[in-house]
Amino acid sequence: MMSKRGIQWLSASADDPEACREHWAADPRAPYPLSAGRYFDVVSVAQRVGLETFEQLTRHNMPMGPVVMDRSARRTGFFLPSGQRERFARMVLNETTDALSYRYLDEGSVIVAPGPMPLSADRYAWLRAPTRRPEATPARVAALAAMLVATSALVDRAEQYERERVDLEATLREPQGQLDALLPEVAHER
């Protein structure tokens, strides 16, 4: 649940802050479009990677701002201080040479923020709602970059393992004649 100070900070980024606060006062579950780039930027990632990244940041008590989830789009968004695009990209490149799949939303972008009190089945939900204006520290940017790279590698490897397991199970279900054709000749010489 979002605190009153969190509502004040977040609604200030709306094109019409008072209309945003009135909207949420009338329906605290209702999502509202907010402009990124003024008070915050958002790094959006695939939901599976985002949920695991959130879990790791929480488990290791690393600095983190608000985190939002869009269940329908299967995306997770991490709020960062505004103006951090280059720093975040540089920190990601310091951690890996592999391409990392994310969208960086800053000036000119709009996000849909959940209301202050969404229900668990709502499309838009807070994993970590703002309770006040988050501190704008480089540590938040560094923590997200490092953990996002590590988590992406972990999720990629888990998905690769699943594909290999499915392929192996399919091969093992093949009739013996087809399986023998797949085995090296050395096995036949024994």
PyMOL commands that set and color helices and strands:
alter all, ss='L'
color gray80, all
select helices_A, chain A and resi 4-11+17-26+47-59+85-95+138-172+176-182+185-189
alter helices_A, ss='H'
color red, helices_A
select strands_A, chain A and resi 32-35+41-46+67-70+75-80+103-105+110-113+124-128
alter strands_A, ss='S'
color yellow, strands_A
deselect
rebuild
show_as cartoon
